[in-house]
Structures are given as structure tokens and as C-alpha cells.
Amino acid sequence: MTWNKEVITLAGDLGPSRFFPSVSPAQLLGIEITPYAHELAQTAAWIGYIQ
């Protein structure tokens, strides 16, 4: 079982009132060195998050 599956299973066992993981694109850190690549990756991550 992967760690991601373990976290999901634990969250289900604890119930929504005790544990609700929240991750947003604002927490992502990339290695893009050009400003255009950085903006493009950030925009793509936010679009995926919103959808």
C-alpha cells in the first residue's frame, strides 16, 4: 500500500470532522528557471486544481 493510500484510508477511518487534508497549487514548488516556464506551470496547476 502506498503512503497516499494509507493517508486516504486513515482519513476515512477518522471521519471528515477530524481529518480533512487540503493541498493547493500554492504549496507546489517547481524547478523552472525561466519566468515563462514558471508562469505556464503555475497556470496549468491552478487550472487542474479548479477543475
mmJSON file of the N, C-alpha and C atoms, coordinates in Angstrom:
{"data_MODEL":{"atom_site":{
"group_PDB":["ATOM","ATOM","ATOM","ATOM","ATOM","ATOM","ATOM","ATOM","ATOM","ATOM","ATOM","ATOM","ATOM","ATOM","ATOM","ATOM","ATOM","ATOM","ATOM","ATOM","ATOM","ATOM","ATOM","ATOM","ATOM","ATOM","ATOM","ATOM","ATOM","ATOM","ATOM","ATOM","ATOM","ATOM","ATOM","ATOM","ATOM","ATOM","ATOM","ATOM","ATOM","ATOM","ATOM","ATOM","ATOM","ATOM","ATOM","ATOM","ATOM","ATOM","ATOM","ATOM","ATOM","ATOM","ATOM","ATOM","ATOM","ATOM","ATOM","ATOM","ATOM","ATOM","ATOM","ATOM","ATOM","ATOM","ATOM","ATOM","ATOM","ATOM","ATOM","ATOM","ATOM","ATOM","ATOM","ATOM","ATOM","ATOM","ATOM","ATOM","ATOM","ATOM","ATOM","ATOM","ATOM","ATOM","ATOM","ATOM","ATOM","ATOM","ATOM","ATOM","ATOM","ATOM","ATOM","ATOM","ATOM","ATOM","ATOM","ATOM","ATOM","ATOM","ATOM","ATOM","ATOM","ATOM","ATOM","ATOM","ATOM","ATOM","ATOM","ATOM","ATOM","ATOM","ATOM","ATOM","ATOM","ATOM","ATOM","ATOM","ATOM","ATOM","ATOM","ATOM","ATOM","ATOM","ATOM","ATOM","ATOM","ATOM","ATOM","ATOM","ATOM","ATOM","ATOM","ATOM","ATOM","ATOM","ATOM","ATOM","ATOM","ATOM","ATOM","ATOM","ATOM","ATOM","ATOM","ATOM","ATOM","ATOM","ATOM","ATOM","ATOM"],
"id":[1,2,3,4,5,6,7,8,9,10,11,12,13,14,15,16,17,18,19,20,21,22,23,24,25,26,27,28,29,30,31,32,33,34,35,36,37,38,39,40,41,42,43,44,45,46,47,48,49,50,51,52,53,54,55,56,57,58,59,60,61,62,63,64,65,66,67,68,69,70,71,72,73,74,75,76,77,78,79,80,81,82,83,84,85,86,87,88,89,90,91,92,93,94,95,96,97,98,99,100,101,102,103,104,105,106,107,108,109,110,111,112,113,114,115,116,117,118,119,120,121,122,123,124,125,126,127,128,129,130,131,132,133,134,135,136,137,138,139,140,141,142,143,144,145,146,147,148,149,150,151,152,153],
"type_symbol":["N","C","C","N","C","C","N","C","C","N","C","C","N","C","C","N","C","C","N","C","C","N","C","C","N","C","C","N","C","C","N","C","C","N","C","C","N","C","C","N","C","C","N","C","C","N","C","C","N","C","C","N","C","C","N","C","C","N","C","C","N","C","C","N","C","C","N","C","C","N","C","C","N","C","C","N","C","C","N","C","C","N","C","C","N","C","C","N","C","C","N","C","C","N","C","C","N","C","C","N","C","C","N","C","C","N","C","C","N","C","C","N","C","C","N","C","C","N","C","C","N","C","C","N","C","C","N","C","C","N","C","C","N","C","C","N","C","C","N","C","C","N","C","C","N","C","C","N","C","C","N","C","C"],
"label_atom_id":["N","CA","C","N","CA","C","N","CA","C","N","CA","C","N","CA","C","N","CA","C","N","CA","C","N","CA","C","N","CA","C","N","CA","C","N","CA","C","N","CA","C","N","CA","C","N","CA","C","N","CA","C","N","CA","C","N","CA","C","N","CA","C","N","CA","C","N","CA","C","N","CA","C","N","CA","C","N","CA","C","N","CA","C","N","CA","C","N","CA","C","N","CA","C","N","CA","C","N","CA","C","N","CA","C","N","CA","C","N","CA","C","N","CA","C","N","CA","C","N","CA","C","N","CA","C","N","CA","C","N","CA","C","N","CA","C","N","CA","C","N","CA","C","N","CA","C","N","CA","C","N","CA","C","N","CA","C","N","CA","C","N","CA","C","N","CA","C","N","CA","C","N","CA","C","N","CA","C"],
"label_alt_id":[null,null,null,null,null,null,null,null,null,null,null,null,null,null,null,null,null,null,null,null,null,null,null,null,null,null,null,null,null,null,null,null,null,null,null,null,null,null,null,null,null,null,null,null,null,null,null,null,null,null,null,null,null,null,null,null,null,null,null,null,null,null,null,null,null,null,null,null,null,null,null,null,null,null,null,null,null,null,null,null,null,null,null,null,null,null,null,null,null,null,null,null,null,null,null,null,null,null,null,null,null,null,null,null,null,null,null,null,null,null,null,null,null,null,null,null,null,null,null,null,null,null,null,null,null,null,null,null,null,null,null,null,null,null,null,null,null,null,null,null,null,null,null,null,null,null,null,null,null,null,null,null,null],
"label_comp_id":["MET","MET","MET","THR","THR","THR","TRP","TRP","TRP","ASN","ASN","ASN","LYS","LYS","LYS","GLU","GLU","GLU","VAL","VAL","VAL","ILE","ILE","ILE","THR","THR","THR","LEU","LEU","LEU","ALA","ALA","ALA","GLY","GLY","GLY","ASP","ASP","ASP","LEU","LEU","LEU","GLY","GLY","GLY","PRO","PRO","PRO","SER","SER","SER","ARG","ARG","ARG","PHE","PHE","PHE","PHE","PHE","PHE","PRO","PRO","PRO","SER","SER","SER","VAL","VAL","VAL","SER","SER","SER","PRO","PRO","PRO","ALA","ALA","ALA","GLN","GLN","GLN","LEU","LEU","LEU","LEU","LEU","LEU","GLY","GLY","GLY","ILE","ILE","ILE","GLU","GLU","GLU","ILE","ILE","ILE","THR","THR","THR","PRO","PRO","PRO","TYR","TYR","TYR","ALA","ALA","ALA","HIS","HIS","HIS","GLU","GLU","GLU","LEU","LEU","LEU","ALA","ALA","ALA","GLN","GLN","GLN","THR","THR","THR","ALA","ALA","ALA","ALA","ALA","ALA","TRP","TRP","TRP","ILE","ILE","ILE","GLY","GLY","GLY","TYR","TYR","TYR","ILE","ILE","ILE","GLN","GLN","GLN"],
"label_asym_id":["A","A","A","A","A","A","A","A","A","A","A","A","A","A","A","A","A","A","A","A","A","A","A","A","A","A","A","A","A","A","A","A","A","A","A","A","A","A","A","A","A","A","A","A","A","A","A","A","A","A","A","A","A","A","A","A","A","A","A","A","A","A","A","A","A","A","A","A","A","A","A","A","A","A","A","A","A","A","A","A","A","A","A","A","A","A","A","A","A","A","A","A","A","A","A","A","A","A","A","A","A","A","A","A","A","A","A","A","A","A","A","A","A","A","A","A","A","A","A","A","A","A","A","A","A","A","A","A","A","A","A","A","A","A","A","A","A","A","A","A","A","A","A","A","A","A","A","A","A","A","A","A","A"],
"label_entity_id":["1","1","1","1","1","1","1","1","1","1","1","1","1","1","1","1","1","1","1","1","1","1","1","1","1","1","1","1","1","1","1","1","1","1","1","1","1","1","1","1","1","1","1","1","1","1","1","1","1","1","1","1","1","1","1","1","1","1","1","1","1","1","1","1","1","1","1","1","1","1","1","1","1","1","1","1","1","1","1","1","1","1","1","1","1","1","1","1","1","1","1","1","1","1","1","1","1","1","1","1","1","1","1","1","1","1","1","1","1","1","1","1","1","1","1","1","1","1","1","1","1","1","1","1","1","1","1","1","1","1","1","1","1","1","1","1","1","1","1","1","1","1","1","1","1","1","1","1","1","1","1","1","1"],
"label_seq_id":[1,1,1,2,2,2,3,3,3,4,4,4,5,5,5,6,6,6,7,7,7,8,8,8,9,9,9,10,10,10,11,11,11,12,12,12,13,13,13,14,14,14,15,15,15,16,16,16,17,17,17,18,18,18,19,19,19,20,20,20,21,21,21,22,22,22,23,23,23,24,24,24,25,25,25,26,26,26,27,27,27,28,28,28,29,29,29,30,30,30,31,31,31,32,32,32,33,33,33,34,34,34,35,35,35,36,36,36,37,37,37,38,38,38,39,39,39,40,40,40,41,41,41,42,42,42,43,43,43,44,44,44,45,45,45,46,46,46,47,47,47,48,48,48,49,49,49,50,50,50,51,51,51],
"pdbx_PDB_ins_code":[null,null,null,null,null,null,null,null,null,null,null,null,null,null,null,null,null,null,null,null,null,null,null,null,null,null,null,null,null,null,null,null,null,null,null,null,null,null,null,null,null,null,null,null,null,null,null,null,null,null,null,null,null,null,null,null,null,null,null,null,null,null,null,null,null,null,null,null,null,null,null,null,null,null,null,null,null,null,null,null,null,null,null,null,null,null,null,null,null,null,null,null,null,null,null,null,null,null,null,null,null,null,null,null,null,null,null,null,null,null,null,null,null,null,null,null,null,null,null,null,null,null,null,null,null,null,null,null,null,null,null,null,null,null,null,null,null,null,null,null,null,null,null,null,null,null,null,null,null,null,null,null,null],
"Cartn_x":[0.853,0.0,0.908,0.586,1.38,1.011,1.898,1.629,0.389,0.136,-1.042,-2.318,-2.324,-3.475,-3.647,-2.538,-2.611,-3.249,-2.894,-3.467,-4.955,-5.351,-6.77,-7.555,-6.983,-7.639,-7.772,-6.706,-6.757,-7.805,-7.851,-8.837,-10.252,-10.485,-11.799,-12.155,-11.157,-11.391,-11.671,-10.986,-11.162,-12.439,-12.91,-14.112,-13.767,-14.699,-14.418,-14.24,-14.772,-14.665,-13.289,-12.56,-11.26,-10.084,-10.23,-9.092,-9.581,-9.165,-9.52,-8.302,-7.521,-6.317,-6.659,-5.924,-6.163,-4.825,-4.691,-3.477,-3.884,-3.196,-3.496,-2.23,-2.384,-1.21,-0.273,-0.746,0.119,1.238,1.068,2.067,3.111,2.946,3.873,5.111,6.237,7.49,8.121,8.397,8.964,10.422,11.006,12.415,12.57,11.479,11.551,12.484,13.367,14.319,13.973,13.097,12.69,11.326,11.1,9.819,8.618,8.763,7.651,7.294,8.294,8.041,7.376,7.808,7.217,5.736,5.423,4.034,3.161,3.687,2.936,2.63,3.62,3.406,2.437,2.566,1.672,0.231,0.044,-1.288,-1.901,-1.099,-1.597,-1.999,-1.219,-1.543,-2.832,-3.034,-4.263,-5.482,-5.336,-6.472,-6.874,-5.899,-6.193,-6.839,-6.4,-6.954,-8.41,-8.688,-10.038,-11.016,-10.554,-11.434,-11.751],
"Cartn_y":[-1.169,0.0,1.244,2.176,3.39,4.33,5.277,6.215,7.047,7.352,8.131,7.362,6.082,5.233,5.109,5.045,4.97,6.226,7.379,8.643,8.697,8.286,8.285,7.324,6.16,5.181,5.722,6.318,6.901,8.005,8.854,9.935,9.367,8.3,7.667,7.077,6.497,5.917,6.987,8.123,9.186,9.986,10.017,10.78,12.194,12.836,14.162,15.271,15.09,16.157,16.21,15.109,15.077,15.301,14.92,14.987,15.273,16.395,16.719,17.332,16.508,17.043,18.048,19.12,20.147,20.57,20.348,20.725,21.592,22.707,23.591,23.815,24.312,24.596,25.634,26.416,27.393,26.718,25.432,24.704,24.033,24.119,23.47,24.33,23.67,24.344,23.659,24.419,23.853,24.202,23.686,23.955,24.772,25.385,26.186,27.371,27.599,28.696,29.893,29.694,30.829,31.316,32.611,33.153,32.609,32.439,31.926,30.495,29.643,28.255,28.211,29.071,29.128,29.515,30.565,31.015,29.965,29.312,28.279,27.095,26.641,25.516,25.896,27.097,27.549,27.645,28.178,28.285,26.909,25.988,24.631,23.946,24.134,23.51,24.085,25.392,26.005,25.584,25.488,25.042,23.627,22.752,21.381,21.331,22.178,22.213,22.688,23.705,24.259,23.266,22.537,21.582,20.44],
"Cartn_z":[0.0,0.0,0.0,-0.847,-0.916,0.229,0.517,1.605,1.326,0.042,-0.32,0.032,-0.27,0.049,1.564,2.286,3.748,4.332,3.806,4.292,3.997,2.81,2.447,3.34,3.596,4.461,5.892,6.397,7.739,7.817,6.81,6.798,6.808,6.072,6.074,7.423,8.087,9.411,10.47,10.37,11.357,11.142,9.917,9.609,9.177,8.498,7.935,8.974,10.162,11.15,11.815,11.793,12.478,11.54,10.284,9.377,7.971,7.416,6.039,5.368,4.65,4.025,2.927,2.888,1.891,1.296,0.012,-0.7,-1.869,-2.026,-3.138,-3.96,-5.18,-6.001,-5.382,-4.446,-3.789,-3.001,-2.669,-1.915,-2.807,-4.11,-5.028,-5.252,-5.361,-5.642,-6.843,-7.863,-9.083,-9.27,-10.348,-10.637,-11.907,-12.361,-13.574,-13.345,-14.307,-14.152,-15.03,-15.991,-16.817,-16.351,-16.347,-15.883,-16.665,-17.978,-18.78,-18.381,-18.203,-17.801,-16.431,-15.531,-14.197,-14.269,-15.006,-15.131,-15.808,-16.837,-17.548,-16.629,-15.89,-14.97,-13.856,-13.337,-12.272,-12.78,-13.966,-14.538,-14.794,-15.317,-15.571,-14.27,-13.223,-11.931,-11.372,-11.454,-10.942,-11.752,-13.07,-13.896,-13.518,-13.351,-12.928,-11.56,-10.653,-9.305,-9.321,-10.114,-10.184,-10.819,-11.805,-12.486,-11.563],
"occupancy":[1.0,1.0,1.0,1.0,1.0,1.0,1.0,1.0,1.0,1.0,1.0,1.0,1.0,1.0,1.0,1.0,1.0,1.0,1.0,1.0,1.0,1.0,1.0,1.0,1.0,1.0,1.0,1.0,1.0,1.0,1.0,1.0,1.0,1.0,1.0,1.0,1.0,1.0,1.0,1.0,1.0,1.0,1.0,1.0,1.0,1.0,1.0,1.0,1.0,1.0,1.0,1.0,1.0,1.0,1.0,1.0,1.0,1.0,1.0,1.0,1.0,1.0,1.0,1.0,1.0,1.0,1.0,1.0,1.0,1.0,1.0,1.0,1.0,1.0,1.0,1.0,1.0,1.0,1.0,1.0,1.0,1.0,1.0,1.0,1.0,1.0,1.0,1.0,1.0,1.0,1.0,1.0,1.0,1.0,1.0,1.0,1.0,1.0,1.0,1.0,1.0,1.0,1.0,1.0,1.0,1.0,1.0,1.0,1.0,1.0,1.0,1.0,1.0,1.0,1.0,1.0,1.0,1.0,1.0,1.0,1.0,1.0,1.0,1.0,1.0,1.0,1.0,1.0,1.0,1.0,1.0,1.0,1.0,1.0,1.0,1.0,1.0,1.0,1.0,1.0,1.0,1.0,1.0,1.0,1.0,1.0,1.0,1.0,1.0,1.0,1.0,1.0,1.0],
"B_iso_or_equiv":[0.0,0.0,0.0,0.0,0.0,0.0,0.0,0.0,0.0,0.0,0.0,0.0,0.0,0.0,0.0,0.0,0.0,0.0,0.0,0.0,0.0,0.0,0.0,0.0,0.0,0.0,0.0,0.0,0.0,0.0,0.0,0.0,0.0,0.0,0.0,0.0,0.0,0.0,0.0,0.0,0.0,0.0,0.0,0.0,0.0,0.0,0.0,0.0,0.0,0.0,0.0,0.0,0.0,0.0,0.0,0.0,0.0,0.0,0.0,0.0,0.0,0.0,0.0,0.0,0.0,0.0,0.0,0.0,0.0,0.0,0.0,0.0,0.0,0.0,0.0,0.0,0.0,0.0,0.0,0.0,0.0,0.0,0.0,0.0,0.0,0.0,0.0,0.0,0.0,0.0,0.0,0.0,0.0,0.0,0.0,0.0,0.0,0.0,0.0,0.0,0.0,0.0,0.0,0.0,0.0,0.0,0.0,0.0,0.0,0.0,0.0,0.0,0.0,0.0,0.0,0.0,0.0,0.0,0.0,0.0,0.0,0.0,0.0,0.0,0.0,0.0,0.0,0.0,0.0,0.0,0.0,0.0,0.0,0.0,0.0,0.0,0.0,0.0,0.0,0.0,0.0,0.0,0.0,0.0,0.0,0.0,0.0,0.0,0.0,0.0,0.0,0.0,0.0],
"pdbx_formal_charge":[null,null,null,null,null,null,null,null,null,null,null,null,null,null,null,null,null,null,null,null,null,null,null,null,null,null,null,null,null,null,null,null,null,null,null,null,null,null,null,null,null,null,null,null,null,null,null,null,null,null,null,null,null,null,null,null,null,null,null,null,null,null,null,null,null,null,null,null,null,null,null,null,null,null,null,null,null,null,null,null,null,null,null,null,null,null,null,null,null,null,null,null,null,null,null,null,null,null,null,null,null,null,null,null,null,null,null,null,null,null,null,null,null,null,null,null,null,null,null,null,null,null,null,null,null,null,null,null,null,null,null,null,null,null,null,null,null,null,null,null,null,null,null,null,null,null,null,null,null,null,null,null,null],
"auth_seq_id":[1,1,1,2,2,2,3,3,3,4,4,4,5,5,5,6,6,6,7,7,7,8,8,8,9,9,9,10,10,10,11,11,11,12,12,12,13,13,13,14,14,14,15,15,15,16,16,16,17,17,17,18,18,18,19,19,19,20,20,20,21,21,21,22,22,22,23,23,23,24,24,24,25,25,25,26,26,26,27,27,27,28,28,28,29,29,29,30,30,30,31,31,31,32,32,32,33,33,33,34,34,34,35,35,35,36,36,36,37,37,37,38,38,38,39,39,39,40,40,40,41,41,41,42,42,42,43,43,43,44,44,44,45,45,45,46,46,46,47,47,47,48,48,48,49,49,49,50,50,50,51,51,51],
"auth_comp_id":["MET","MET","MET","THR","THR","THR","TRP","TRP","TRP","ASN","ASN","ASN","LYS","LYS","LYS","GLU","GLU","GLU","VAL","VAL","VAL","ILE","ILE","ILE","THR","THR","THR","LEU","LEU","LEU","ALA","ALA","ALA","GLY","GLY","GLY","ASP","ASP","ASP","LEU","LEU","LEU","GLY","GLY","GLY","PRO","PRO","PRO","SER","SER","SER","ARG","ARG","ARG","PHE","PHE","PHE","PHE","PHE","PHE","PRO","PRO","PRO","SER","SER","SER","VAL","VAL","VAL","SER","SER","SER","PRO","PRO","PRO","ALA","ALA","ALA","GLN","GLN","GLN","LEU","LEU","LEU","LEU","LEU","LEU","GLY","GLY","GLY","ILE","ILE","ILE","GLU","GLU","GLU","ILE","ILE","ILE","THR","THR","THR","PRO","PRO","PRO","TYR","TYR","TYR","ALA","ALA","ALA","HIS","HIS","HIS","GLU","GLU","GLU","LEU","LEU","LEU","ALA","ALA","ALA","GLN","GLN","GLN","THR","THR","THR","ALA","ALA","ALA","ALA","ALA","ALA","TRP","TRP","TRP","ILE","ILE","ILE","GLY","GLY","GLY","TYR","TYR","TYR","ILE","ILE","ILE","GLN","GLN","GLN"],
"auth_asym_id":["A","A","A","A","A","A","A","A","A","A","A","A","A","A","A","A","A","A","A","A","A","A","A","A","A","A","A","A","A","A","A","A","A","A","A","A","A","A","A","A","A","A","A","A","A","A","A","A","A","A","A","A","A","A","A","A","A","A","A","A","A","A","A","A","A","A","A","A","A","A","A","A","A","A","A","A","A","A","A","A","A","A","A","A","A","A","A","A","A","A","A","A","A","A","A","A","A","A","A","A","A","A","A","A","A","A","A","A","A","A","A","A","A","A","A","A","A","A","A","A","A","A","A","A","A","A","A","A","A","A","A","A","A","A","A","A","A","A","A","A","A","A","A","A","A","A","A","A","A","A","A","A","A"],
"auth_atom_id":["N","CA","C","N","CA","C","N","CA","C","N","CA","C","N","CA","C","N","CA","C","N","CA","C","N","CA","C","N","CA","C","N","CA","C","N","CA","C","N","CA","C","N","CA","C","N","CA","C","N","CA","C","N","CA","C","N","CA","C","N","CA","C","N","CA","C","N","CA","C","N","CA","C","N","CA","C","N","CA","C","N","CA","C","N","CA","C","N","CA","C","N","CA","C","N","CA","C","N","CA","C","N","CA","C","N","CA","C","N","CA","C","N","CA","C","N","CA","C","N","CA","C","N","CA","C","N","CA","C","N","CA","C","N","CA","C","N","CA","C","N","CA","C","N","CA","C","N","CA","C","N","CA","C","N","CA","C","N","CA","C","N","CA","C","N","CA","C","N","CA","C","N","CA","C","N","CA","C"],
"pdbx_PDB_model_num":[1,1,1,1,1,1,1,1,1,1,1,1,1,1,1,1,1,1,1,1,1,1,1,1,1,1,1,1,1,1,1,1,1,1,1,1,1,1,1,1,1,1,1,1,1,1,1,1,1,1,1,1,1,1,1,1,1,1,1,1,1,1,1,1,1,1,1,1,1,1,1,1,1,1,1,1,1,1,1,1,1,1,1,1,1,1,1,1,1,1,1,1,1,1,1,1,1,1,1,1,1,1,1,1,1,1,1,1,1,1,1,1,1,1,1,1,1,1,1,1,1,1,1,1,1,1,1,1,1,1,1,1,1,1,1,1,1,1,1,1,1,1,1,1,1,1,1,1,1,1,1,1,1]
}}}
